[in-house]
């Protein structure tokens, strides 16, 4: 005879994490691969949760049930808070305000400020966050000169190894470059776009030294495209200005996919994957090797929990991303 609901033991925290992964990966097999478990183990953990809550969480081939959607929202918030608590700064109340200086490039500012640094601040109200923004070279020099505790940067994947001699880092998320068009552009429905074709289009670039300009320069360099041969229509400042110009049909551009997501959802631009070298990006939190303080250790633990819970879909992007 099956146990009554009230006799079900409390589920393990790992079972809740498994349930979240099934939803976010879109299936039991994909979640099992991510978690290093067998599909049967994943299914058994979800069944345990169904018995505990007394409802069906999934319908076959249809995704979450209405009850499952409600439970998913609660579990997501609960597990994230439990994980992020690991990043609380110890004894901060006794020592007063603790200053944490973070130097960031523009792209992490757009990705992570609302849902990462401000959430860390929520768990550590006595920490005085000082956030400075600049170019990649500014972040590196300020870390080396001791003017910043940690940095937030996004770089092409192939450049990450160049940081490993002097810096420790955690990868917060991955992204990739996409071609960005007006929805009525003749190439807007292309399933993918080769870089040679893109290089012949009227291009809208970001200012020299910016993240977006670095990404494009590296792509052209790796794919042996002469920058002097490009058809540069406009040079603007920042992804918002670039996407606005693209949406008005003034040219095309190349940008990180996540920066375009809300604009695509609004129907203002369309994107296509790029077929070429150098499209993979990585967003890192970095610090000089062997420079630990209590507040940096806490931010590091907080970051590990943030990565574990949210992966490549942080809260500030979730409303633009289907489950």
Backbone torsions as a table, in degrees:
resi	resn	phi	psi	omega
1	UNK	NA	131.1	-179.7
2	UNK	-67.5	151.2	178.6
3	UNK	-65.7	145.7	171.5
4	UNK	-69.6	156.2	-175.6
5	UNK	-54.8	-40.6	-176.7
6	UNK	-69.6	-14.0	-180.0
7	UNK	-93.0	-6.3	179.3
8	UNK	-65.8	131.7	176.9
9	UNK	-67.0	155.8	177.2
10	UNK	-60.9	134.7	-179.4
11	UNK	-70.8	152.4	175.7
12	UNK	-71.3	152.7	176.5
13	UNK	-58.8	-34.5	-179.8
14	UNK	-63.2	-29.5	177.8
15	UNK	-67.6	-37.9	177.7
16	UNK	-65.0	-41.4	177.6
17	UNK	-63.4	-39.1	177.3
18	UNK	-61.0	-45.2	178.7
19	UNK	-58.7	-45.0	178.0
20	UNK	-59.9	-41.8	-177.9
21	UNK	-66.9	-37.3	177.6
22	UNK	-60.6	-44.2	-179.8
23	UNK	-65.0	-46.9	-172.6
24	UNK	-74.8	-28.5	178.3
25	UNK	-89.2	-12.6	176.4
26	UNK	81.6	22.1	177.5
27	UNK	165.0	162.5	-177.0
28	UNK	-69.9	-41.1	-176.7
29	UNK	-67.4	-43.9	179.0
30	UNK	-63.5	-41.7	178.5
31	UNK	-63.5	-40.2	-179.9
32	UNK	-61.0	-42.3	178.8
33	UNK	-63.1	-42.5	-179.9
34	UNK	-64.9	-36.8	-175.1
35	UNK	-90.0	-9.8	-177.1
36	UNK	72.4	29.7	178.6
37	UNK	-116.7	169.3	173.2
38	UNK	-82.7	152.5	176.4
39	UNK	-56.7	-35.0	179.5
40	UNK	-64.2	-42.4	178.9
41	UNK	-62.1	-41.0	178.8
42	UNK	-63.7	-45.3	179.6
43	UNK	-62.4	-39.8	-179.8
44	UNK	-65.1	-38.3	178.5
45	UNK	-65.9	-39.8	178.0
46	UNK	-66.7	-39.5	177.6
47	UNK	-62.9	-36.6	176.1
48	UNK	-60.8	-41.9	177.7
49	UNK	-65.9	-38.9	178.5
50	UNK	-62.2	-40.7	177.8
51	UNK	-66.8	-39.1	-178.3
52	UNK	-65.4	-45.7	-178.4
53	UNK	-83.1	-17.0	178.6
54	UNK	75.2	24.4	179.6
55	UNK	-141.1	161.1	171.3
56	UNK	-82.1	131.6	180.0
57	UNK	-91.5	-32.1	-177.3
58	UNK	-128.6	149.5	166.2
59	UNK	-107.8	141.8	-179.1
60	UNK	-57.5	125.1	177.6
61	UNK	64.0	6.0	-178.1
62	UNK	-118.0	-6.5	-179.9
63	UNK	85.7	-151.8	-175.4
64	UNK	-68.2	142.7	168.3
65	UNK	-75.9	166.8	175.1
66	UNK	-56.1	-40.4	177.0
67	UNK	-65.0	-39.6	178.4
68	UNK	-62.3	-37.8	178.5
69	UNK	-63.9	-42.0	178.9
70	UNK	-64.8	-43.3	-179.4
71	UNK	-67.7	-37.7	177.8
72	UNK	-57.9	-46.1	-178.0
73	UNK	-61.5	-41.4	-178.7
74	UNK	-69.8	-45.2	-179.2
75	UNK	-63.9	-40.0	-179.9
76	UNK	-57.5	-47.9	-179.1
77	UNK	-68.2	-41.6	-177.7
78	UNK	-64.2	-49.5	-177.5
79	UNK	-66.0	-38.9	-179.7
80	UNK	-63.5	-42.0	179.8
81	UNK	-67.3	-40.7	177.8
82	UNK	-61.2	-40.5	-178.5
83	UNK	-70.5	-41.8	-175.5
84	UNK	-73.1	-20.6	177.0
85	UNK	-58.4	-26.2	178.4
86	UNK	-59.1	-20.0	-178.0
87	UNK	-93.4	13.2	178.1
88	UNK	-71.5	137.2	-178.7
89	UNK	-76.8	125.1	-178.1
90	UNK	-71.9	144.5	172.5
91	UNK	57.5	23.5	-175.8
92	UNK	-69.5	-30.5	-179.2
93	UNK	-63.4	-32.7	-176.9
94	UNK	-78.5	-26.0	-174.4
95	UNK	-99.7	-3.8	-179.8
96	UNK	80.8	-161.9	-177.3
97	UNK	-63.6	134.6	176.4
98	UNK	-115.3	128.6	-178.3
99	UNK	-89.4	133.6	175.3
100	UNK	-128.8	113.7	-178.5
101	UNK	-98.7	123.4	-178.2
102	UNK	-121.1	124.5	176.5
103	UNK	-105.3	128.4	-174.3
104	UNK	-132.5	150.2	169.6
105	UNK	-84.5	175.9	-171.3
106	UNK	-65.5	-41.5	-173.5
107	UNK	-63.6	-47.4	175.6
108	UNK	-60.3	-29.6	176.0
109	UNK	-58.7	-42.6	-178.5
110	UNK	-73.3	-35.8	-177.6
111	UNK	-76.0	-48.4	-155.7
112	UNK	-117.8	-18.1	-175.7
113	UNK	-55.2	-49.3	-175.9
114	UNK	-64.2	-38.5	-169.0
115	UNK	-108.9	-7.1	-177.4
116	UNK	-112.4	-67.6	-176.4
117	UNK	-68.2	-38.9	179.9
118	UNK	-70.8	-29.3	175.5
119	UNK	-72.7	-37.3	173.1
120	UNK	-59.6	-41.7	178.0
121	UNK	-62.8	-36.9	178.9
122	UNK	-60.2	-39.2	179.8
123	UNK	-81.1	-17.4	-176.9
124	UNK	-133.3	69.0	-174.3
125	UNK	-62.7	-21.4	-179.1
126	UNK	-83.4	-5.1	177.8
127	UNK	-84.5	127.9	178.0
128	UNK	-92.8	101.8	-179.4
129	UNK	-79.7	126.0	172.4
130	UNK	-115.9	113.6	-173.6
131	UNK	-112.6	124.6	177.1
132	UNK	-118.2	144.2	179.7
133	UNK	-121.0	143.2	179.0
134	UNK	-169.3	-159.7	179.3
135	UNK	-83.9	167.3	177.6
136	UNK	-56.2	-42.0	179.5
137	UNK	-63.1	-32.9	177.2
138	UNK	-66.0	-43.2	179.7
139	UNK	-60.5	-48.6	-177.6
140	UNK	-61.7	-46.7	-176.8
141	UNK	-67.4	-38.2	179.5
142	UNK	-68.6	-34.4	174.7
143	UNK	-66.5	-45.0	-179.3
144	UNK	-64.8	-34.6	-178.0
145	UNK	-85.7	1.4	179.7
146	UNK	74.3	17.2	-179.3
147	UNK	-90.7	-8.1	176.8
148	UNK	-137.9	145.5	178.4
149	UNK	-81.3	-44.3	179.6
150	UNK	-141.4	163.7	176.2
151	UNK	-127.1	154.1	172.7
152	UNK	-121.7	120.0	-176.2
153	UNK	-138.2	154.2	166.7
154	UNK	-120.1	130.4	-178.4
155	UNK	-136.4	156.9	169.9
156	UNK	-57.6	141.6	-175.0
157	UNK	-53.0	-39.6	-175.0
158	UNK	-71.1	-13.4	178.7
159	UNK	-91.0	-7.6	-175.8
160	UNK	-62.7	-37.1	-177.5
161	UNK	-61.9	-28.2	-179.0
162	UNK	-68.4	-15.3	179.7
163	UNK	-90.7	-15.0	-166.5
164	UNK	-71.9	-19.1	-179.8
165	UNK	-71.3	-37.2	-174.5
166	UNK	-108.6	-19.6	-170.5
167	UNK	-124.8	150.1	165.5
168	UNK	-99.9	147.7	-179.5
169	UNK	-153.2	158.2	171.1
170	UNK	-120.0	137.7	175.5
171	UNK	-85.6	116.0	-179.0
172	UNK	-82.2	-42.8	176.9
173	UNK	-160.6	164.9	176.3
174	UNK	-109.5	155.7	173.3
175	UNK	-149.1	-179.4	177.4
176	UNK	-150.7	156.0	179.7
177	UNK	-80.3	145.4	176.5
178	UNK	-132.1	155.9	170.9
179	UNK	-80.8	136.2	-175.9
180	UNK	-118.3	128.0	-177.1
181	UNK	-129.6	161.7	163.7
182	UNK	-66.5	146.0	-179.9
183	UNK	-59.2	-22.4	-179.1
184	UNK	-99.5	5.7	177.6
185	UNK	-66.1	145.0	-175.9
186	UNK	-62.7	-22.0	-179.5
187	UNK	-101.9	8.0	-172.9
188	UNK	-67.4	-19.6	-178.7
189	UNK	-98.6	6.4	179.5
190	UNK	-64.7	135.3	179.6
191	UNK	-69.7	-28.7	174.6
192	UNK	-154.8	164.8	-175.4
193	UNK	-135.8	129.9	177.2
194	UNK	-86.0	151.1	-172.1
195	UNK	-68.9	-28.5	178.3
196	UNK	-63.9	-43.0	177.7
197	UNK	-63.9	-43.6	179.7
198	UNK	-61.5	-37.7	-175.8
199	UNK	-65.9	-18.0	-179.8
200	UNK	-93.2	-5.5	-179.5
201	UNK	-84.1	159.7	172.9
202	UNK	-67.3	111.0	-170.7
203	UNK	-96.6	143.6	171.7
204	UNK	-111.3	117.0	-174.6
205	UNK	-108.6	159.4	171.3
206	UNK	-85.3	167.8	-176.9
207	UNK	-65.4	150.5	177.0
208	UNK	-57.4	139.4	-179.6
209	UNK	91.8	-15.6	-178.9
210	UNK	-76.4	164.2	175.7
211	UNK	-55.3	-52.2	-174.6
212	UNK	-62.2	-35.3	178.4
213	UNK	-69.4	-40.0	176.4
214	UNK	-58.6	-45.5	-178.7
215	UNK	-60.3	-45.2	-178.5
216	UNK	-68.7	-42.4	179.6
217	UNK	-59.9	-41.3	179.8
218	UNK	-66.1	-39.9	178.4
219	UNK	-61.8	-46.9	-179.6
220	UNK	-65.3	-38.4	179.1
221	UNK	-64.1	-48.8	-177.5
222	UNK	-65.1	-28.8	-178.0
223	UNK	-101.3	15.1	172.6
224	UNK	56.1	46.8	176.4
225	UNK	-107.9	125.4	-177.2
226	UNK	-72.1	116.9	-179.7
227	UNK	-57.9	-31.3	-178.5
228	UNK	-69.8	-15.9	180.0
229	UNK	-92.3	-1.9	-177.7
230	UNK	-72.4	150.3	176.3
231	UNK	-95.4	81.8	-176.1
232	UNK	-84.7	114.2	-178.8
233	UNK	-85.8	-43.8	-177.3
234	UNK	-145.5	150.6	168.1
235	UNK	-122.2	118.0	-175.7
236	UNK	-121.3	177.5	-178.6
237	UNK	-112.8	110.6	173.2
238	UNK	93.0	154.1	-175.6
239	UNK	-66.7	-34.4	-179.0
240	UNK	-63.1	-45.0	178.5
241	UNK	-64.8	-40.2	179.6
242	UNK	-63.3	-47.7	-177.2
243	UNK	-66.4	-36.4	176.4
244	UNK	-60.5	-44.7	178.9
245	UNK	-64.8	-41.2	177.9
246	UNK	-62.4	-43.3	-178.3
247	UNK	-62.2	-25.4	179.0
248	UNK	-89.8	5.9	175.9
249	UNK	78.4	20.8	-177.6
250	UNK	-83.7	-9.4	179.9
251	UNK	164.0	-170.9	178.2
252	UNK	-123.7	168.7	-179.2
253	UNK	-151.6	177.0	175.8
254	UNK	-128.9	124.1	-175.5
255	UNK	-144.2	162.2	171.7
256	UNK	-61.0	138.7	-175.2
257	UNK	-57.9	-42.0	-175.4
258	UNK	-65.1	-29.7	178.2
259	UNK	-70.0	-21.2	-178.2
260	UNK	-93.8	-9.8	-166.0
261	UNK	-60.3	-46.5	-177.6
262	UNK	-68.5	-30.2	179.2
263	UNK	-72.7	-37.4	176.1
264	UNK	-64.7	-43.7	-180.0
265	UNK	-61.9	-34.2	179.1
266	UNK	-79.1	-5.8	178.8
267	UNK	79.3	16.0	-176.7
268	UNK	-87.4	-27.9	176.2
269	UNK	-141.0	166.3	170.7
270	UNK	-126.2	157.9	-177.9
271	UNK	-132.6	155.7	174.7
272	UNK	-137.3	141.8	176.0
273	UNK	-61.7	146.1	177.0
274	UNK	-91.8	136.1	176.1
275	UNK	-102.2	92.8	179.1
276	UNK	-174.4	177.6	175.9
277	UNK	-78.6	152.4	169.8
278	UNK	83.3	17.1	-177.0
279	UNK	-86.9	-15.7	-175.7
280	UNK	-82.2	133.9	-178.3
281	UNK	-122.1	156.2	177.1
282	UNK	-138.4	134.7	178.1
283	UNK	-102.7	122.5	-170.9
284	UNK	-122.2	147.5	161.6
285	UNK	-102.9	128.1	-173.0
286	UNK	-130.7	156.4	174.4
287	UNK	-153.2	160.5	174.7
288	UNK	-63.4	145.8	178.0
289	UNK	-63.0	143.3	175.0
290	UNK	60.8	32.5	175.7
291	UNK	-123.9	80.1	-178.1
292	UNK	-106.8	134.2	166.4
293	UNK	-124.4	168.0	179.9
294	UNK	-58.3	-41.8	-176.5
295	UNK	-71.0	-35.3	176.7
296	UNK	-68.8	-40.7	175.9
297	UNK	-58.7	-41.4	-179.9
298	UNK	-66.4	-42.1	177.2
299	UNK	-63.3	-37.1	179.2
300	UNK	-64.1	-45.7	178.5
301	UNK	-64.7	-40.6	176.7
302	UNK	-59.1	-43.9	-179.8
303	UNK	-62.4	-42.5	178.2
304	UNK	-60.0	-42.1	177.3
305	UNK	-66.6	-39.3	178.7
306	UNK	-61.2	-44.2	179.1
307	UNK	-64.5	-43.5	-178.0
308	UNK	-60.9	-39.5	-176.2
309	UNK	-82.2	-47.6	-168.5
310	UNK	-100.4	-20.8	-179.3
311	UNK	54.7	-131.4	-177.8
312	UNK	-90.0	15.0	-177.2
313	UNK	-132.4	69.7	-178.1
314	UNK	-64.5	160.0	-174.1
315	UNK	-54.9	-35.3	-177.4
316	UNK	-71.1	-8.9	176.0
317	UNK	-109.5	-11.4	-171.4
318	UNK	-63.6	-31.5	-178.1
319	UNK	-71.9	-12.1	176.1
320	UNK	-102.7	3.4	-174.0
321	UNK	-122.7	122.0	177.5
322	UNK	-68.3	147.4	177.1
323	UNK	-63.6	NA	NA
